[in-house]
Amino acid sequence: MFATGYCPITLASSVNANLDKVSQWFSAKFLSLNLSKTSYMIFSKRKLLNTNFTISIGEEHLNRVTETQLLGLTLTEDLKWSKQIDTVVKKISKVVRILYRVSHILDTDKLKMLYCALLEPYITYCCSVLSGDHFIKMEIWIES
């Protein structure tokens, strides 16, 4: 669930009210949430470290996190791409080592097929979202 607002306290009460509705819907459909895996994050230009409000579902308070995984992307509360790029670089380096080890055994067509299957998806996934300096940082690493 995404919610926006200017005042953190008003936003928290609005989110809590919506979460109560979600909880009632889940109960009516005989479903349950895994509250140990449920958390929240605040995206803001300003640092909101001293926020004294709680987000809860029923009697269970949710944990605030500073980063999370969503569809394979690492989102941080400051919306910077450095964690995501570090994750991609680690994955790519493993695949590059594999390609290097088999480069002496396989011909060019097979290597190209392995590249397309193992390496290219990491590079092209969400590349339209990456911007400017971060994309250049990843290109420089790949070239070296």
MINUSE-66796 format. One record per residue (C-alpha): residue number from 1; residue in three letters; x, y, z. Coordinates in pm, 1 decimal, padded with zeros to 6 digits, always signed. Each point is the difference from the previous one (the first is absolute). Example, Ala and Ser with C-alpha at 12.3 -4.5 7.8 and 13.67 -1.06 7.14 Angstrom:
<nodes>
+-----+-----+----------+----------+----------+
|   i |  aa |       px |       py |       pz |
+-----+-----+----------+----------+----------+
|   1 | ALA | +01230.0 | -00450.0 | +00780.0 |
|   2 | SER | +00137.0 | +00344.0 | -00066.0 |
+-----+-----+----------+----------+----------+
</nodes>
This chain:
<nodes>
+-----+-----+----------+----------+----------+
|   i |  aa |       px |       py |       pz |
+-----+-----+----------+----------+----------+
|   1 | MET | +00000.0 | +00000.0 | +00000.0 |
|   2 | PHE | +00126.9 | +00348.1 | -00083.3 |
|   3 | ALA | -00117.1 | +00315.3 | +00175.9 |
|   4 | THR | +00107.4 | +00361.8 | -00030.5 |
|   5 | GLY | -00025.4 | +00295.7 | +00231.9 |
|   6 | TYR | +00179.7 | +00302.6 | +00137.4 |
|   7 | CYS | -00054.5 | -00054.2 | +00372.0 |
|   8 | PRO | +00147.7 | -00328.5 | +00131.0 |
|   9 | ILE | -00255.5 | -00031.9 | +00281.9 |
|  10 | THR | -00299.1 | +00049.5 | -00231.6 |
|  11 | LEU | +00155.5 | -00240.5 | -00247.1 |
|  12 | ALA | +00048.7 | -00264.1 | +00271.3 |
|  13 | SER | -00361.3 | +00023.5 | +00114.3 |
|  14 | SER | -00120.6 | -00025.8 | -00359.9 |
|  15 | VAL | +00219.2 | -00305.1 | -00063.4 |
|  16 | ASN | -00114.4 | -00164.9 | +00323.3 |
|  17 | ALA | -00365.5 | +00054.5 | -00097.5 |
|  18 | ASN | +00061.9 | -00152.7 | -00342.8 |
|  19 | LEU | +00187.5 | -00292.2 | +00153.5 |
|  20 | ASP | -00296.7 | -00064.8 | +00229.9 |
|  21 | LYS | -00219.8 | -00022.8 | -00310.0 |
|  22 | VAL | +00248.4 | -00237.2 | -00162.2 |
|  23 | SER | +00005.8 | -00212.2 | +00314.8 |
|  24 | GLN | -00380.7 | -00016.5 | +00004.3 |
|  25 | TRP | -00003.7 | -00102.1 | -00366.1 |
|  26 | PHE | +00254.7 | -00274.4 | +00066.9 |
|  27 | SER | -00207.7 | -00126.1 | +00293.0 |
|  28 | ALA | -00318.3 | -00001.2 | -00208.0 |
|  29 | LYS | +00172.5 | -00207.2 | -00270.8 |
|  30 | PHE | +00156.1 | -00235.6 | +00259.5 |
|  31 | LEU | +00349.7 | +00110.1 | -00099.4 |
|  32 | SER | +00293.4 | +00100.9 | +00214.6 |
|  33 | LEU | +00304.8 | +00220.2 | -00032.2 |
|  34 | ASN | +00346.3 | -00112.9 | +00103.9 |
|  35 | LEU | +00063.8 | +00294.1 | +00231.5 |
|  36 | SER | +00357.6 | -00107.9 | +00067.9 |
|  37 | LYS | +00076.0 | +00076.0 | -00367.4 |
|  38 | THR | -00208.2 | +00317.8 | -00015.5 |
|  39 | SER | +00180.6 | +00331.1 | +00044.4 |
|  40 | TYR | -00018.9 | +00359.8 | -00114.2 |
|  41 | MET | +00234.9 | +00257.5 | -00146.9 |
|  42 | ILE | -00019.7 | +00377.9 | -00019.2 |
|  43 | PHE | +00120.3 | +00166.5 | -00320.7 |
|  44 | SER | +00090.5 | +00361.0 | +00062.0 |
|  45 | LYS | +00240.0 | +00271.1 | -00110.3 |
|  46 | ARG | +00045.7 | +00092.5 | +00365.0 |
|  47 | LYS | +00139.7 | -00228.9 | +00266.8 |
|  48 | LEU | -00287.3 | -00120.8 | +00218.7 |
|  49 | LEU | +00199.3 | -00189.3 | +00260.0 |
|  50 | ASN | -00183.2 | +00134.3 | +00304.9 |
|  51 | THR | -00349.8 | -00092.8 | -00102.0 |
|  52 | ASN | -00204.5 | -00092.5 | +00304.3 |
|  53 | PHE | -00285.3 | -00183.7 | -00163.5 |
|  54 | THR | -00078.4 | -00365.7 | -00046.3 |
|  55 | ILE | -00148.9 | -00187.6 | -00289.0 |
|  56 | SER | -00194.2 | -00304.4 | +00110.4 |
|  57 | ILE | -00238.0 | -00267.6 | -00118.5 |
|  58 | GLY | -00234.0 | -00086.4 | +00282.8 |
|  59 | GLU | +00214.8 | -00021.3 | +00312.0 |
|  60 | GLU | +00320.7 | -00082.7 | -00189.8 |
|  61 | HIS | +00244.9 | +00285.9 | -00062.0 |
|  62 | LEU | +00185.2 | -00009.6 | -00330.8 |
|  63 | ASN | +00375.2 | +00049.0 | -00026.2 |
|  64 | ARG | +00140.5 | +00294.5 | -00189.0 |
|  65 | VAL | +00270.2 | -00095.9 | -00250.4 |
|  66 | THR | +00244.4 | +00214.3 | -00193.9 |
|  67 | GLU | +00026.2 | -00233.6 | -00299.0 |
|  68 | THR | -00199.0 | -00284.2 | -00150.1 |
|  69 | GLN | -00018.8 | -00228.4 | -00301.7 |
|  70 | LEU | -00286.9 | +00054.3 | -00243.9 |
|  71 | LEU | -00014.6 | -00207.0 | -00319.3 |
|  72 | GLY | +00375.9 | -00047.7 | +00004.9 |
|  73 | LEU | +00079.3 | +00365.8 | +00063.7 |
|  74 | THR | +00159.3 | +00128.0 | +00316.9 |
|  75 | LEU | -00195.2 | +00307.7 | +00105.5 |
|  76 | THR | +00143.2 | +00234.5 | +00261.4 |
|  77 | GLU | -00185.0 | +00273.6 | +00182.5 |
|  78 | ASP | +00215.8 | +00267.9 | -00163.3 |
|  79 | LEU | -00074.6 | -00151.8 | -00346.5 |
|  80 | LYS | +00366.6 | -00030.2 | -00096.2 |
|  81 | TRP | +00115.7 | -00277.0 | -00233.6 |
|  82 | SER | +00335.4 | -00082.4 | +00160.7 |
|  83 | LYS | -00124.4 | -00311.6 | +00188.8 |
|  84 | GLN | -00171.0 | -00131.7 | -00313.9 |
|  85 | ILE | +00309.5 | +00056.0 | -00210.7 |
|  86 | ASP | +00220.9 | -00172.0 | +00259.1 |
|  87 | THR | -00234.1 | -00300.6 | -00005.3 |
|  88 | VAL | +00005.1 | -00015.2 | -00380.2 |
|  89 | VAL | +00378.1 | +00033.7 | -00010.4 |
|  90 | LYS | +00039.9 | -00293.5 | +00242.2 |
|  91 | LYS | -00229.0 | -00217.4 | -00212.1 |
|  92 | ILE | +00171.6 | +00101.6 | -00322.8 |
|  93 | SER | +00347.6 | -00069.9 | +00136.3 |
|  94 | LYS | -00098.9 | -00361.1 | +00076.3 |
|  95 | VAL | -00130.9 | -00050.1 | -00353.2 |
|  96 | VAL | +00307.9 | +00163.4 | -00154.2 |
|  97 | ARG | +00222.2 | -00245.8 | +00190.3 |
|  98 | ILE | -00205.4 | -00289.4 | -00134.5 |
|  99 | LEU | +00020.1 | +00132.7 | -00356.3 |
| 100 | TYR | +00375.2 | +00046.3 | +00031.7 |
| 101 | ARG | +00049.3 | -00357.2 | +00121.7 |
| 102 | VAL | -00196.6 | -00150.5 | -00288.8 |
| 103 | SER | +00130.4 | +00240.1 | -00266.8 |
| 104 | HIS | +00287.7 | -00236.1 | -00082.5 |
| 105 | ILE | -00236.0 | -00296.0 | -00042.8 |
| 106 | LEU | -00302.5 | +00141.1 | -00186.0 |
| 107 | ASP | -00017.2 | +00164.6 | -00339.9 |
| 108 | THR | -00121.9 | +00357.1 | -00058.0 |
| 109 | ASP | -00362.3 | -00093.2 | -00071.8 |
| 110 | LYS | -00032.4 | -00196.6 | +00323.4 |
| 111 | LEU | +00164.9 | +00279.3 | +00198.1 |
| 112 | LYS | -00239.8 | +00251.6 | -00154.3 |
| 113 | MET | -00289.8 | -00225.9 | +00096.8 |
| 114 | LEU | +00128.8 | -00021.7 | +00359.0 |
| 115 | TYR | +00047.1 | +00376.9 | +00006.2 |
| 116 | CYS | -00359.1 | +00056.1 | -00114.7 |
| 117 | ALA | -00134.2 | -00250.0 | +00252.8 |
| 118 | LEU | +00213.5 | +00077.2 | +00305.7 |
| 119 | LEU | +00139.1 | +00353.0 | -00020.5 |
| 120 | GLU | -00219.0 | +00218.2 | -00219.6 |
| 121 | PRO | -00314.8 | -00027.2 | +00219.4 |
| 122 | TYR | +00186.3 | +00153.7 | +00295.5 |
| 123 | ILE | +00119.6 | +00289.1 | -00213.5 |
| 124 | THR | -00327.6 | +00075.5 | -00176.6 |
| 125 | TYR | -00243.9 | -00052.2 | +00292.2 |
| 126 | CYS | -00139.5 | +00344.2 | +00087.4 |
| 127 | CYS | +00271.7 | +00178.4 | -00195.9 |
| 128 | SER | -00260.4 | +00253.1 | -00114.1 |
| 129 | VAL | -00044.3 | +00099.8 | +00364.7 |
| 130 | LEU | +00369.8 | +00043.4 | +00073.7 |
| 131 | SER | +00120.5 | +00346.8 | -00076.6 |
| 132 | GLY | +00308.5 | +00208.2 | -00057.0 |
| 133 | ASP | +00299.0 | -00052.6 | +00224.9 |
| 134 | HIS | -00107.4 | -00336.6 | +00140.6 |
| 135 | PHE | -00038.9 | -00155.3 | -00344.4 |
| 136 | ILE | +00339.6 | +00141.0 | -00101.3 |
| 137 | LYS | +00153.3 | -00148.9 | +00318.1 |
| 138 | MET | -00134.6 | -00343.3 | -00096.6 |
| 139 | GLU | +00122.0 | +00036.9 | -00361.4 |
| 140 | ILE | +00350.4 | +00094.4 | +00119.8 |
| 141 | TRP | +00012.1 | -00305.5 | +00226.1 |
| 142 | ILE | -00118.4 | -00231.8 | -00277.6 |
| 143 | GLU | +00260.6 | +00135.1 | -00243.8 |
| 144 | SER | +00281.8 | -00048.8 | +00250.4 |
+-----+-----+----------+----------+----------+
</nodes>
